[in-house]
Amino acid sequence: MRTVLITGAAGGIGTRLRHLLKGVYPNIRLSDVARPADLASDESFVPADLADMASVERAVAGVDGIVHLGGFSVEGPWDTILQSNIIGCYNLFEAARRHGVERVVFASSNHVVGFYPRRRRIGVDAAVRPDSRYGASKAFGEAIAALYAYKHGLRVTCIRIGNFGDAPADRRRLSIWLAPQDLVQLIRIGLEHADIRHEIFYGASDNARGWWDNGAAFRFGYRPQGRAEEHSAPALAADAKLPPDPVGEWYQGGPFCSDEFDDGIEGSPL
């Protein structure tokens, strides 16, 4: 990988990755709808609205690999999700095919499987159970990723990101925390490992309370460095101050599940 594009570069994760990946690859190109306010003189930026194929093609042209973080990153109205996360995701993969991009790392989400109860341990082969329109859009992205891998030869890695940050903030995030250095490790596996064709990994650190079997990532050499239990005392103290949410506390997706909730499955408390 000589030239790597990061979409969604002005977002929270994208901003961190700009610094974490600096120097790892010879050229890093950044893209987002708006120019990052803190763009440095040595950083390359190409503006692109993911829903506009022409601008996506301009951003993609000449790159070897893509880290696709772009899109709407929380629950939102259907039309917003449709434009950013579904049409936008299709445009990204199609532009990558047209321009001969070798690899794509797609930022999927734990919300693809948010409606599994916390008592269930699941792997990447479990059927998707999205907990929101946002989660459903990420399931679509995983499906498009598989299509472009097996039909068009792109090498694609989907990372179901848990909760990215310097430390887990509450009880749920003790189970799904992803330390920044561990996300970098997963991205580098996706961009560099010789045997990658199409893989789904869970974006999770070494979480003793975790709900996910991340054996697929371990087979490719992933060795998480972040350990959630080292942060358990402040996380549990913060959790005790949260308002009750029986649905969110039952399902892995947390408040994404209780939002707009009418009825559930598999022994839900309501």
Secondary structure, DSSP 4 states (H G I P E B T S, - for coil): --EEEEESTTSHHHHHHHHHSBTTBSEEEEE-SS--TT--TT-EE----TT-HHHHHHHHTT-SEEEE--S--S---HHHHIIIIIIHHHHHHHHHHHTT--EEEEEEEGGGGTTSBTT--B-TTSPP--SSHHHHHHHHHHHHHHHHHHHH--EEEEEEE-EESSS--SHHHHHHEE-HHHHHHHHHHHHH-TT-SEEEEEE--B-TT--B--HHHHHTT-----BGGGGHHHHHHHHTTSPP-HHHHHBTTTHHHHTT----SSS---
